[in-house]
Amino acid sequence: MNHLSLTLEPLKADPSVLVLKEGMRGWPTVFFHVHADSGLVVEAPHPVFDWGTPELAWRAFDSFHADVLIVAGTHRANRA
């Protein structure tokens, strides 16, 4: 049985942002603003297929001080 192994650590560039990562391919990366209370969640559903999506999502996350940013870990055409 495979066990899910998650790590939550501060972002080096901005310690007020925590990063949740799971080491397996296909899983999302999730960022949390530590002190945010906006209730906003930003998603980047196709970061590889849709050019510029991660950068745009990060700008929205940072500009609106959203609580969470979720960046997908799979390609748009993945059917797994």
C-alpha positions in Angstrom: 0.0 0.0 0.0 1.3 3.5 -0.9 1.1 6.1 1.8 0.6 9.7 0.9 3.6 11.8 2.1 2.9 15.5 2.2 5.3 18.3 3.2 4.3 21.8 4.2 7.1 24.3 4.2 7.6 28.1 3.9 8.3 29.5 0.5 11.9 30.7 0.4 11.0 34.0 -1.5 8.2 34.8 1.0 8.0 33.0 4.3 4.4 34.2 4.8 3.4 31.7 2.1 3.4 28.0 2.8 3.8 25.4 0.1 2.1 21.9 0.3 3.8 19.4 -2.0 3.3 15.7 -2.6 6.2 14.0 -4.2 4.2 12.0 -6.7 3.8 13.0 -10.3 0.3 14.3 -11.2 -0.5 15.8 -7.8 -1.0 19.5 -7.4 1.1 22.1 -5.6 -0.8 24.2 -3.1 0.2 27.5 -1.7 -1.3 29.1 1.4 -1.0 32.7 2.6 -0.4 32.3 6.3 -2.3 35.4 7.4 -4.9 35.7 4.6 -8.6 35.7 5.3 -10.0 36.8 2.0 -11.9 33.5 1.3 -10.4 33.5 -2.2 -9.0 30.4 -3.9 -7.1 30.7 -7.2 -6.6 27.7 -9.5 -4.2 27.1 -12.3 -5.8 24.0 -14.0 -3.5 23.4 -17.0 -0.1 25.0 -16.1 1.9 23.2 -18.9 -0.7 23.2 -21.7 -2.0 26.8 -21.2 1.0 29.0 -21.6 1.4 31.6 -18.8 -1.3 30.1 -16.6 1.0 29.6 -13.5 2.3 33.2 -13.7 -1.1 34.7 -14.1 -2.5 32.6 -11.2 0.5 33.6 -9.0 -0.1 37.3 -9.7 -3.8 36.9 -8.8 -2.9 35.0 -5.6 -0.4 37.6 -4.6 -2.4 40.7 -5.7 -5.7 39.8 -4.1 -4.0 38.1 -1.1 -6.0 35.0 -1.8 -6.0 32.3 0.9 -5.0 29.5 -1.5 -3.4 28.9 -4.9 -3.7 25.4 -6.4 -1.5 24.6 -9.4 -2.5 21.3 -11.1 0.1 18.6 -11.6 -1.1 17.0 -14.8 -1.5 17.8 -18.4 -4.9 18.8 -19.9 -5.0 15.5 -21.9 -4.2 13.3 -19.0 -7.0 10.7 -18.5 -5.6 8.9 -15.5 
